[in-house]
């Protein structure tokens, strides 16, 4: 399945890209294996990037800041 990877950055939803995986977690792991910058700041245990929670859609990423 294809997943979008989103993060909330100071109130703005930011798309980081797309990746395939059986689950969103798998897709994030695969994205990290192909993206050095993402992998440096990706925490698989917390599912965060730069300490910010990751989302699989823009709506949830936007709503997380409210």
Wavefront OBJ file of the C-alpha trace (Angstrom):
o trace
v 0.000 0.000 0.000
v 1.185 3.546 -0.722
v 1.326 5.978 2.183
v 1.836 9.713 2.360
v 4.121 10.803 5.179
v 3.165 14.037 6.918
v 4.422 15.960 9.939
v 3.071 19.011 11.745
v 5.739 21.696 11.771
v 4.732 24.585 13.995
v 1.077 24.533 13.003
v 1.629 23.752 9.323
v 1.140 20.298 7.843
v 4.196 19.386 5.776
v 4.355 16.510 3.326
v 7.646 14.641 3.557
v 6.911 12.250 0.699
v 5.419 8.904 -0.244
v 6.435 5.343 0.482
v 5.129 1.797 0.189
v 4.608 -0.599 3.055
v 2.246 -3.131 4.566
v 1.634 -0.611 7.376
v 2.360 3.072 7.889
v 5.259 2.090 10.128
v 6.709 -0.123 7.373
v 6.332 2.714 4.885
v 8.195 5.096 7.213
v 10.996 2.562 7.678
v 11.307 2.150 3.924
v 11.253 5.928 3.446
v 14.065 6.231 6.010
v 16.146 3.617 4.194
v 15.964 5.710 1.013
v 16.273 9.185 2.553
v 19.380 9.987 4.590
v 18.072 13.263 6.031
v 14.840 11.640 7.180
v 16.631 8.630 8.645
v 18.911 10.819 10.798
v 15.960 12.339 12.668
v 13.412 9.515 12.455
v 12.548 7.695 15.694
v 10.926 4.368 14.807
v 9.879 3.646 18.392
v 7.999 6.936 18.780
v 7.111 7.314 15.079
v 8.437 10.865 15.069
v 10.634 13.046 12.877
v 12.572 15.796 14.688
v 10.442 14.872 17.711
v 7.197 15.586 15.864
v 4.597 12.875 15.351
v 4.191 11.438 11.854
v 0.834 11.095 10.103
v -0.430 9.288 7.032
v -2.655 12.162 5.873
v -2.743 15.943 5.771
v -5.967 16.320 7.725
v -4.633 14.546 10.815
v -1.330 16.397 10.582
v -3.151 19.733 10.547
v -5.469 18.723 13.385
v -2.628 17.657 15.657
v -1.657 21.236 16.382
v -5.089 22.380 17.586
l 1 2 3 4 5 6 7 8 9 10 11 12 13 14 15 16 17 18 19 20 21 22 23 24 25 26 27 28 29 30 31 32 33 34 35 36 37 38 39 40 41 42 43 44 45 46 47 48 49 50 51 52 53 54 55 56 57 58 59 60 61 62 63 64 65 66
